[in-house]
Amino acid sequence: MSAHPSLQRHWRGAPDELLAAELSAARDSVAAFADVTQASGSLLQSWIGGREVVEYEHYPHDDVVDLRHGSQFYYHAHRDGDREHGHLHLFWHATASGRRRYLRDGAARWQRTAPTHLFAISLDSRGLPVGLFTVNRWVTDGHWFDAATVSAFVARFELGAIAGHEASCRWLTGFVRLYGPLVRELLVRRDRRLARRGELAPALADPQLEVLSRMAIDWSADLDALEAEAARRGL
């Protein structure tokens, strides 16, 4: 595979300040990936901890939740595939109006609703990201928002140094910054597919509609392309 054309177009058109910020996030993500691999063997093992992977179980068991930023993720595996070992589901805590929902330490996370699903990241058996996808509402529940609103949530997705998961949180925060343009594209495709089904409510509950949009990625090629664009500009 090669660098994704949409990312390349985004970087070519990005102002220097934005490109430099995305480059910094990408480099920090790579450094964090190296740190977690050295410490745990892989991203997967940093969450699984050597246990047998049970289908549909969450890893870590209680998810990783940043109470300050309202961001959350977990890893699980339930598909047979040539490339995917499992995937991360990413969430952002929001009220029905789309406002940030503030969480209190020790308070019930699920008092009003499950967190809003943003998108998912497919990982291979080495813990390398190989794809992005979106899912229907019935898969994860939570409030449903259109592509523009969810894109705004994605732009605010951030994870601090959550105890025991500091490196993987750094990796994921930088990764989301890098792939923001592709996630926005995925969300637009998601909404277009649902629109073709007519009325939204039944489409969101249709068990025949699970994965609504997906794309394969080559993380290494995308990083190389970003570095090349930055070098061309002398950044």
Helices and strands as residue ranges (DSSP letters): H 5-13, H 16-40, H 43-48, E 59-66, E 71-76, E 86-92, E 116-123, E 129-135, H 137-140, H 147-156, H 166-195, H 200-204, E 211-216, H 219-233
